Structure formats: structure tokens, C-alpha cells
Amino acid sequence: MARGTIWRVLSEAYVSIKSVVKYKETLFWVILFPILWYGLMVAIWGSPNPPSVELGVYNGDSSGDDWLGSILMKAINASGLFKVKVYSDPQELYNDVKKGHLDVGLWVPENFSESLAAGAKPVVKVFYVKSEWGGFSFQVVDGFLSAFEDMIRSNMTEYAFKFAPAASAGWLELMADPLDVVVESETPPLLATPGGIRAYYAVSMVGIEALFIGLFSGAMAINERKRTGTLQVILSSPMRDWELLASDTLAALALVGLSAAAVVSVSLATGAKYAVDASVIAFSALILAFGTLFTIGLGLLIAPLAKTPEGASALVNAIAFPVMFAGGIAIPVFILPEPLQVFANYWPLSRAIISVRRLLLNEFTVNEALAYSAPAAVAAVIIYVIGLFVYKKLLARIIEYH
């Protein structure tokens, strides 16, 4: 590449960055907004433990500490999963769940222990309102009851083989404890620590910035210059169309880098922990660059649909805000509905951000990150090249009519 070309691209990129950062509104969106959003996400989701479920309990089986209902209550209180409210009236418990005062209600009948002693299955009733949080809360209670049921099953089997013939006692013991589990402890993954979760959401915020900055850079590349009157001046200079786009691309990458530096710095100051070395940092930056390249290309594709910068801005927001959530960038992929999880796993920017997250949280090696992000990088190049042709045609049309 000729020295003159490099100089023109760098000079125009500098002008673009300078024209962007001189506006307070732009500085807010590039630096302050991602920091505020990061703080919000950490405040809401910053604990590795799930939020407590508000559980109401009516326990009719409480005649003594060794009764099954009392044992169940002790296990509930010791689990740390629930904020427990005890009821003396099952109908009041049911009404509070129905009105939304509780997440889940648990009804333990009066004959709970007697049923088990008589060889009949005890009945436990669980109430909850069908909603997203209600369903999650029920799953927590259901999982706890399954573990409690396993404890009962184990105790019953241990009791049985005390009185069984010697020939069958070994089989009963095997039923009670069929596996010999050897546990080897290791350093927990970063994602299970507060510092790792902070790092997770810092990377998410960088992904959001790559989404918006890339889309705006591509969609506004021509429209903004038309409004300021600089497009004709630039086109009459030695600068060629692809050099102009290269300068805008370089400026967008620099702004994403600036935003990333701000967010990561704040995250480190607030206790974020990253598993990094020089190769991880370099490769994370490369993956992020390809993700941004994809959004720039997408912005170039929608640019012809807008006649004004305001129209381009509306189109960008209409695309970016749904994708920010549906693509698993702003929120974890695993809490999305299954169809959206498929979308998030294949959307190029989402795949790039997932790869960076896993690389920085030590779930991926560099080779694994390369394999996972390679399809996203290929898609980014294809979309960007298609966007380049659209950009050149749009410029040619403007020159023709002006």
C-alpha cells in the first residue's frame, strides 16, 4: 500500500474520531453509558448465587423434632435458597401465592410422617403462579424436594437392610449407595466468583458498544458527510472511495477500543478478574475487531434504506436494541428461550463476544477460541465486503446526481 494511501486513511480516520469525540453526547454513549450499564448489570446479576426464592410453608407435620415435617423445615432453612415465611393456615398460604406476595407455597400435610411409616407415599403440594420468575422459583423448590426425596430413599434403604437376610443386605446397601464417588477439588472457574461475573458483564458491555458503534459507523458513513457538506470536498480530493471507507472503519475500531479500555479499567477497579496473558489479550482484541467489522458491514447494507442521518439512526436502533438482548450480548445466553439461544450461538457478533468471554474467563484456550470464532470472522469479512460494494454503488449514485 502506497505511503500516500496510508497517510490519507489515517488522516481521515483522525478527523472522524476528532469530530465524534468533540460532542458531549457521543462521549456519553462511547464511555459513560457502557460504564453505567456495566454497573447496573453487576448490581443486578453480580452474585454467583441465585437470588433467594420467597417461600411460604404450611407444616402440619410438626409434632416433634424427629418428625419428617420438622426435618424438612430444618433442611429448607439451612439450604440458603429461600426466604421462608411460615403459615398456620394453608388457605392463607394459597391466597398469598395467588396475589403475588410469595414466589412459591409449600404445603406439608398433617399425616406426612404417618404415611411414610405406613408404607404409603406422603403427599406434598407446591403452589406457584405461572410466570417467568414463578417457573424459575418452582424449579428451585422442585430441585430441593428431589434432593430431600433422595435423602429419604437412602435412609429407608439403610433401615431396611438392618433387618434383611444377610444374602440380600449387600444388594440393599448397594441400592442405598450405588456409586463410590471420588471428588478432586480444583480452583473454581472465574465465572463462579464475583470477580469473574464482573469480567463477564464488562465484556458484554464492550460487545454492546461494538454493536452500536459499528452499525452507526456503517449506516452514517455517507449520510453524515452529506449533511455536513464535506462529502463533495472529499470526493474531489485524491482520496478514493475504499480509502474513505477504510478510514471510517479504522475510526470505528478505535472508538470501540476506547470504550473497551474505559469499561475494562472500571471493571478492574471494581474487582473484576480476568485470566489473561499477552496472547489472550491480543487474540481477544482480534476477535472483537472482527465482530465490529461485521456490524460495520451490516450498517453499510442498511445505509441505502435511509435518506437522512435521522432515518439511519432510527434503523440502527430498531436493529440494535432487540439484537442486544436476543443475541445474548447484554444478558447470558442460557436464560434466553431455546429459539433465541440458537440465534445467539450463530449471530456473528454474539459468537465473537461469547468467544472473548470464554477466553478471558479461562474456559477457552486460544486454539479453542480460534475454532469457535472462525465462522464469525468469515461471516464478518463476507458481510463487510458486500457492504463495500453497496457503499461504492451508493457513492457512485450520489456523484451521478450531484
Contacts in CASP RR format, 6 or more apart in sequence:
PFRMAT RR
TARGET T0000
AUTHOR 0000-0000-0000
METHOD contacts of the structure
MODEL  1
MARGTIWRVLSEAYVSIKSVVKYKETLFWVILFPILWYGLMVAIWGSPNP
PSVELGVYNGDSSGDDWLGSILMKAINASGLFKVKVYSDPQELYNDVKKG
HLDVGLWVPENFSESLAAGAKPVVKVFYVKSEWGGFSFQVVDGFLSAFED
MIRSNMTEYAFKFAPAASAGWLELMADPLDVVVESETPPLLATPGGIRAY
YAVSMVGIEALFIGLFSGAMAINERKRTGTLQVILSSPMRDWELLASDTL
AALALVGLSAAAVVSVSLATGAKYAVDASVIAFSALILAFGTLFTIGLGL
LIAPLAKTPEGASALVNAIAFPVMFAGGIAIPVFILPEPLQVFANYWPLS
RAIISVRRLLLNEFTVNEALAYSAPAAVAAVIIYVIGLFVYKKLLARIIE
YH
5 243 0 8 1.000
8 238 0 8 1.000
8 239 0 8 1.000
8 243 0 8 1.000
8 247 0 8 1.000
9 243 0 8 1.000
9 246 0 8 1.000
9 247 0 8 1.000
9 250 0 8 1.000
10 247 0 8 1.000
10 250 0 8 1.000
11 247 0 8 1.000
12 234 0 8 1.000
12 239 0 8 1.000
12 243 0 8 1.000
12 244 0 8 1.000
12 247 0 8 1.000
12 248 0 8 1.000
13 246 0 8 1.000
13 247 0 8 1.000
13 248 0 8 1.000
13 250 0 8 1.000
13 251 0 8 1.000
13 254 0 8 1.000
14 251 0 8 1.000
15 247 0 8 1.000
16 247 0 8 1.000
16 248 0 8 1.000
16 251 0 8 1.000
17 251 0 8 1.000
17 254 0 8 1.000
17 255 0 8 1.000
20 26 0 8 1.000
20 30 0 8 1.000
20 251 0 8 1.000
20 255 0 8 1.000
21 27 0 8 1.000
21 30 0 8 1.000
29 212 0 8 1.000
30 209 0 8 1.000
30 213 0 8 1.000
30 255 0 8 1.000
30 258 0 8 1.000
30 259 0 8 1.000
30 262 0 8 1.000
31 258 0 8 1.000
31 259 0 8 1.000
31 262 0 8 1.000
34 205 0 8 1.000
34 206 0 8 1.000
34 208 0 8 1.000
34 209 0 8 1.000
34 259 0 8 1.000
34 262 0 8 1.000
34 263 0 8 1.000
35 205 0 8 1.000
35 262 0 8 1.000
35 263 0 8 1.000
35 266 0 8 1.000
37 205 0 8 1.000
37 208 0 8 1.000
37 330 0 8 1.000
38 201 0 8 1.000
38 202 0 8 1.000
38 205 0 8 1.000
38 263 0 8 1.000
38 266 0 8 1.000
38 267 0 8 1.000
39 201 0 8 1.000
39 270 0 8 1.000
41 201 0 8 1.000
41 204 0 8 1.000
41 205 0 8 1.000
41 330 0 8 1.000
42 197 0 8 1.000
42 198 0 8 1.000
42 201 0 8 1.000
42 270 0 8 1.000
45 197 0 8 1.000
45 201 0 8 1.000
46 194 0 8 1.000
46 197 0 8 1.000
46 198 0 8 1.000
46 201 0 8 1.000
47 194 0 8 1.000
47 197 0 8 1.000
48 191 0 8 1.000
48 192 0 8 1.000
48 193 0 8 1.000
48 194 0 8 1.000
48 197 0 8 1.000
50 81 0 8 1.000
50 140 0 8 1.000
52 80 0 8 1.000
52 81 0 8 1.000
52 82 0 8 1.000
52 83 0 8 1.000
53 81 0 8 1.000
53 82 0 8 1.000
53 83 0 8 1.000
53 103 0 8 1.000
53 104 0 8 1.000
53 137 0 8 1.000
53 140 0 8 1.000
53 141 0 8 1.000
54 82 0 8 1.000
54 83 0 8 1.000
54 85 0 8 1.000
54 101 0 8 1.000
54 102 0 8 1.000
54 103 0 8 1.000
54 104 0 8 1.000
54 137 0 8 1.000
55 76 0 8 1.000
55 82 0 8 1.000
55 83 0 8 1.000
55 84 0 8 1.000
55 85 0 8 1.000
55 102 0 8 1.000
55 103 0 8 1.000
55 104 0 8 1.000
55 105 0 8 1.000
55 106 0 8 1.000
55 137 0 8 1.000
55 141 0 8 1.000
56 84 0 8 1.000
56 85 0 8 1.000
56 86 0 8 1.000
56 87 0 8 1.000
56 93 0 8 1.000
56 96 0 8 1.000
56 97 0 8 1.000
56 102 0 8 1.000
56 104 0 8 1.000
56 105 0 8 1.000
56 106 0 8 1.000
57 73 0 8 1.000
57 76 0 8 1.000
57 84 0 8 1.000
57 85 0 8 1.000
57 86 0 8 1.000
57 87 0 8 1.000
57 93 0 8 1.000
57 105 0 8 1.000
57 106 0 8 1.000
57 107 0 8 1.000
57 108 0 8 1.000
58 86 0 8 1.000
58 87 0 8 1.000
58 88 0 8 1.000
58 89 0 8 1.000
58 90 0 8 1.000
58 93 0 8 1.000
58 106 0 8 1.000
58 107 0 8 1.000
58 108 0 8 1.000
59 69 0 8 1.000
59 70 0 8 1.000
59 72 0 8 1.000
59 73 0 8 1.000
59 86 0 8 1.000
59 108 0 8 1.000
60 69 0 8 1.000
60 108 0 8 1.000
60 109 0 8 1.000
60 110 0 8 1.000
60 112 0 8 1.000
61 67 0 8 1.000
61 68 0 8 1.000
61 69 0 8 1.000
61 70 0 8 1.000
61 108 0 8 1.000
61 109 0 8 1.000
61 110 0 8 1.000
61 111 0 8 1.000
61 112 0 8 1.000
61 113 0 8 1.000
62 69 0 8 1.000
62 70 0 8 1.000
62 73 0 8 1.000
63 113 0 8 1.000
64 70 0 8 1.000
67 112 0 8 1.000
67 113 0 8 1.000
68 112 0 8 1.000
68 113 0 8 1.000
68 116 0 8 1.000
68 122 0 8 1.000
68 152 0 8 1.000
69 108 0 8 1.000
69 112 0 8 1.000
69 113 0 8 1.000
72 108 0 8 1.000
72 148 0 8 1.000
75 144 0 8 1.000
75 148 0 8 1.000
75 151 0 8 1.000
76 82 0 8 1.000
76 84 0 8 1.000
76 106 0 8 1.000
76 144 0 8 1.000
77 84 0 8 1.000
79 144 0 8 1.000
81 140 0 8 1.000
81 144 0 8 1.000
82 140 0 8 1.000
82 141 0 8 1.000
85 102 0 8 1.000
87 93 0 8 1.000
87 96 0 8 1.000
90 107 0 8 1.000
93 102 0 8 1.000
93 105 0 8 1.000
93 107 0 8 1.000
93 127 0 8 1.000
94 105 0 8 1.000
94 107 0 8 1.000
94 127 0 8 1.000
96 102 0 8 1.000
97 103 0 8 1.000
97 104 0 8 1.000
97 105 0 8 1.000
97 127 0 8 1.000
97 128 0 8 1.000
97 129 0 8 1.000
98 127 0 8 1.000
98 129 0 8 1.000
100 129 0 8 1.000
103 128 0 8 1.000
103 133 0 8 1.000
103 134 0 8 1.000
103 137 0 8 1.000
104 126 0 8 1.000
104 127 0 8 1.000
104 128 0 8 1.000
104 134 0 8 1.000
104 137 0 8 1.000
104 138 0 8 1.000
104 140 0 8 1.000
104 141 0 8 1.000
105 126 0 8 1.000
105 127 0 8 1.000
105 128 0 8 1.000
105 141 0 8 1.000
106 124 0 8 1.000
106 125 0 8 1.000
106 126 0 8 1.000
106 127 0 8 1.000
106 141 0 8 1.000
107 124 0 8 1.000
107 125 0 8 1.000
107 126 0 8 1.000
107 127 0 8 1.000
108 124 0 8 1.000
109 122 0 8 1.000
109 123 0 8 1.000
109 124 0 8 1.000
109 125 0 8 1.000
111 122 0 8 1.000
112 122 0 8 1.000
112 124 0 8 1.000
113 122 0 8 1.000
115 121 0 8 1.000
115 122 0 8 1.000
115 123 0 8 1.000
116 122 0 8 1.000
116 152 0 8 1.000
124 145 0 8 1.000
126 138 0 8 1.000
126 141 0 8 1.000
126 142 0 8 1.000
126 145 0 8 1.000
128 134 0 8 1.000
128 135 0 8 1.000
128 137 0 8 1.000
128 138 0 8 1.000
128 141 0 8 1.000
154 176 0 8 1.000
154 177 0 8 1.000
157 172 0 8 1.000
157 173 0 8 1.000
157 175 0 8 1.000
157 176 0 8 1.000
158 173 0 8 1.000
158 176 0 8 1.000
160 172 0 8 1.000
161 168 0 8 1.000
161 169 0 8 1.000
161 170 0 8 1.000
161 172 0 8 1.000
161 173 0 8 1.000
161 176 0 8 1.000
164 172 0 8 1.000
189 361 0 8 1.000
189 362 0 8 1.000
189 363 0 8 1.000
190 196 0 8 1.000
190 199 0 8 1.000
190 273 0 8 1.000
190 274 0 8 1.000
190 275 0 8 1.000
190 361 0 8 1.000
190 362 0 8 1.000
191 197 0 8 1.000
191 200 0 8 1.000
191 361 0 8 1.000
191 363 0 8 1.000
193 273 0 8 1.000
194 271 0 8 1.000
195 271 0 8 1.000
195 272 0 8 1.000
195 273 0 8 1.000
196 272 0 8 1.000
196 273 0 8 1.000
196 274 0 8 1.000
196 361 0 8 1.000
198 267 0 8 1.000
198 270 0 8 1.000
198 271 0 8 1.000
198 272 0 8 1.000
198 273 0 8 1.000
199 267 0 8 1.000
199 272 0 8 1.000
199 273 0 8 1.000
199 274 0 8 1.000
199 360 0 8 1.000
199 361 0 8 1.000
200 332 0 8 1.000
200 357 0 8 1.000
200 361 0 8 1.000
201 267 0 8 1.000
202 263 0 8 1.000
202 264 0 8 1.000
202 266 0 8 1.000
202 267 0 8 1.000
202 272 0 8 1.000
203 353 0 8 1.000
203 356 0 8 1.000
203 357 0 8 1.000
203 360 0 8 1.000
204 329 0 8 1.000
204 330 0 8 1.000
204 331 0 8 1.000
204 353 0 8 1.000
204 357 0 8 1.000
205 263 0 8 1.000
206 256 0 8 1.000
206 259 0 8 1.000
206 260 0 8 1.000
206 263 0 8 1.000
206 264 0 8 1.000
206 288 0 8 1.000
206 353 0 8 1.000
206 356 0 8 1.000
207 288 0 8 1.000
207 329 0 8 1.000
207 349 0 8 1.000
207 353 0 8 1.000
208 324 0 8 1.000
208 329 0 8 1.000
208 330 0 8 1.000
209 255 0 8 1.000
209 256 0 8 1.000
209 259 0 8 1.000
209 260 0 8 1.000
209 263 0 8 1.000
210 256 0 8 1.000
210 288 0 8 1.000
210 291 0 8 1.000
210 292 0 8 1.000
210 295 0 8 1.000
210 349 0 8 1.000
210 353 0 8 1.000
211 295 0 8 1.000
211 320 0 8 1.000
211 323 0 8 1.000
211 324 0 8 1.000
211 329 0 8 1.000
211 349 0 8 1.000
212 316 0 8 1.000
212 320 0 8 1.000
213 252 0 8 1.000
213 255 0 8 1.000
213 256 0 8 1.000
213 259 0 8 1.000
213 292 0 8 1.000
213 295 0 8 1.000
214 252 0 8 1.000
214 256 0 8 1.000
214 292 0 8 1.000
214 295 0 8 1.000
214 296 0 8 1.000
214 297 0 8 1.000
214 298 0 8 1.000
214 299 0 8 1.000
215 295 0 8 1.000
215 296 0 8 1.000
215 298 0 8 1.000
215 299 0 8 1.000
215 302 0 8 1.000
215 316 0 8 1.000
215 319 0 8 1.000
215 320 0 8 1.000
216 299 0 8 1.000
216 312 0 8 1.000
216 313 0 8 1.000
216 316 0 8 1.000
217 248 0 8 1.000
217 249 0 8 1.000
217 251 0 8 1.000
217 252 0 8 1.000
217 255 0 8 1.000
217 296 0 8 1.000
217 299 0 8 1.000
218 248 0 8 1.000
218 252 0 8 1.000
218 296 0 8 1.000
218 297 0 8 1.000
218 298 0 8 1.000
218 299 0 8 1.000
218 300 0 8 1.000
218 303 0 8 1.000
219 299 0 8 1.000
219 300 0 8 1.000
219 302 0 8 1.000
219 303 0 8 1.000
219 306 0 8 1.000
219 312 0 8 1.000
219 313 0 8 1.000
219 315 0 8 1.000
219 316 0 8 1.000
220 303 0 8 1.000
220 309 0 8 1.000
220 312 0 8 1.000
220 313 0 8 1.000
221 244 0 8 1.000
221 245 0 8 1.000
221 248 0 8 1.000
221 300 0 8 1.000
221 303 0 8 1.000
221 391 0 8 1.000
222 231 0 8 1.000
222 303 0 8 1.000
222 391 0 8 1.000
222 394 0 8 1.000
222 395 0 8 1.000
222 398 0 8 1.000
223 303 0 8 1.000
223 306 0 8 1.000
223 307 0 8 1.000
223 308 0 8 1.000
223 309 0 8 1.000
223 312 0 8 1.000
224 309 0 8 1.000
225 231 0 8 1.000
225 234 0 8 1.000
226 398 0 8 1.000
227 308 0 8 1.000
227 309 0 8 1.000
231 398 0 8 1.000
232 402 0 8 1.000
234 244 0 8 1.000
235 395 0 8 1.000
235 399 0 8 1.000
241 391 0 8 1.000
241 392 0 8 1.000
241 395 0 8 1.000
242 388 0 8 1.000
242 392 0 8 1.000
245 300 0 8 1.000
245 388 0 8 1.000
245 391 0 8 1.000
248 296 0 8 1.000
249 293 0 8 1.000
249 296 0 8 1.000
252 292 0 8 1.000
252 296 0 8 1.000
253 289 0 8 1.000
253 292 0 8 1.000
253 293 0 8 1.000
256 288 0 8 1.000
256 292 0 8 1.000
257 288 0 8 1.000
260 288 0 8 1.000
264 272 0 8 1.000
268 274 0 8 1.000
274 360 0 8 1.000
274 361 0 8 1.000
275 360 0 8 1.000
275 361 0 8 1.000
275 362 0 8 1.000
276 284 0 8 1.000
276 360 0 8 1.000
279 366 0 8 1.000
280 359 0 8 1.000
280 360 0 8 1.000
280 366 0 8 1.000
283 359 0 8 1.000
283 366 0 8 1.000
283 369 0 8 1.000
283 370 0 8 1.000
284 356 0 8 1.000
284 359 0 8 1.000
284 360 0 8 1.000
287 352 0 8 1.000
287 355 0 8 1.000
287 356 0 8 1.000
287 359 0 8 1.000
287 369 0 8 1.000
287 373 0 8 1.000
287 376 0 8 1.000
287 377 0 8 1.000
288 352 0 8 1.000
288 353 0 8 1.000
288 356 0 8 1.000
290 348 0 8 1.000
290 352 0 8 1.000
290 373 0 8 1.000
290 376 0 8 1.000
290 377 0 8 1.000
290 380 0 8 1.000
290 381 0 8 1.000
291 348 0 8 1.000
291 349 0 8 1.000
291 352 0 8 1.000
291 353 0 8 1.000
291 376 0 8 1.000
291 377 0 8 1.000
291 380 0 8 1.000
293 380 0 8 1.000
293 381 0 8 1.000
293 384 0 8 1.000
294 348 0 8 1.000
294 349 0 8 1.000
294 352 0 8 1.000
294 376 0 8 1.000
294 379 0 8 1.000
294 380 0 8 1.000
294 383 0 8 1.000
294 384 0 8 1.000
295 349 0 8 1.000
296 384 0 8 1.000
297 380 0 8 1.000
297 383 0 8 1.000
297 384 0 8 1.000
297 386 0 8 1.000
297 387 0 8 1.000
297 388 0 8 1.000
298 319 0 8 1.000
298 383 0 8 1.000
299 316 0 8 1.000
299 387 0 8 1.000
300 384 0 8 1.000
300 387 0 8 1.000
300 388 0 8 1.000
300 390 0 8 1.000
300 391 0 8 1.000
301 383 0 8 1.000
301 386 0 8 1.000
301 387 0 8 1.000
301 390 0 8 1.000
302 312 0 8 1.000
302 315 0 8 1.000
302 316 0 8 1.000
302 319 0 8 1.000
303 312 0 8 1.000
303 390 0 8 1.000
303 391 0 8 1.000
303 394 0 8 1.000
304 390 0 8 1.000
304 394 0 8 1.000
305 315 0 8 1.000
306 312 0 8 1.000
306 314 0 8 1.000
306 315 0 8 1.000
323 329 0 8 1.000
323 347 0 8 1.000
323 349 0 8 1.000
324 330 0 8 1.000
325 331 0 8 1.000
326 336 0 8 1.000
326 340 0 8 1.000
326 343 0 8 1.000
326 344 0 8 1.000
327 333 0 8 1.000
327 336 0 8 1.000
327 340 0 8 1.000
327 343 0 8 1.000
327 344 0 8 1.000
327 347 0 8 1.000
327 350 0 8 1.000
328 336 0 8 1.000
328 340 0 8 1.000
328 344 0 8 1.000
328 350 0 8 1.000
329 344 0 8 1.000
329 349 0 8 1.000
329 350 0 8 1.000
329 353 0 8 1.000
333 341 0 8 1.000
333 344 0 8 1.000
333 345 0 8 1.000
333 350 0 8 1.000
333 354 0 8 1.000
334 341 0 8 1.000
336 344 0 8 1.000
343 350 0 8 1.000
344 350 0 8 1.000
344 354 0 8 1.000
345 351 0 8 1.000
345 354 0 8 1.000
346 375 0 8 1.000
348 375 0 8 1.000
348 376 0 8 1.000
348 379 0 8 1.000
348 380 0 8 1.000
348 383 0 8 1.000
349 376 0 8 1.000
351 372 0 8 1.000
351 373 0 8 1.000
351 375 0 8 1.000
351 376 0 8 1.000
352 373 0 8 1.000
352 376 0 8 1.000
352 377 0 8 1.000
352 380 0 8 1.000
354 372 0 8 1.000
355 364 0 8 1.000
355 369 0 8 1.000
355 372 0 8 1.000
355 373 0 8 1.000
355 376 0 8 1.000
356 369 0 8 1.000
357 363 0 8 1.000
358 364 0 8 1.000
358 368 0 8 1.000
358 369 0 8 1.000
358 372 0 8 1.000
359 366 0 8 1.000
359 369 0 8 1.000
364 372 0 8 1.000
END
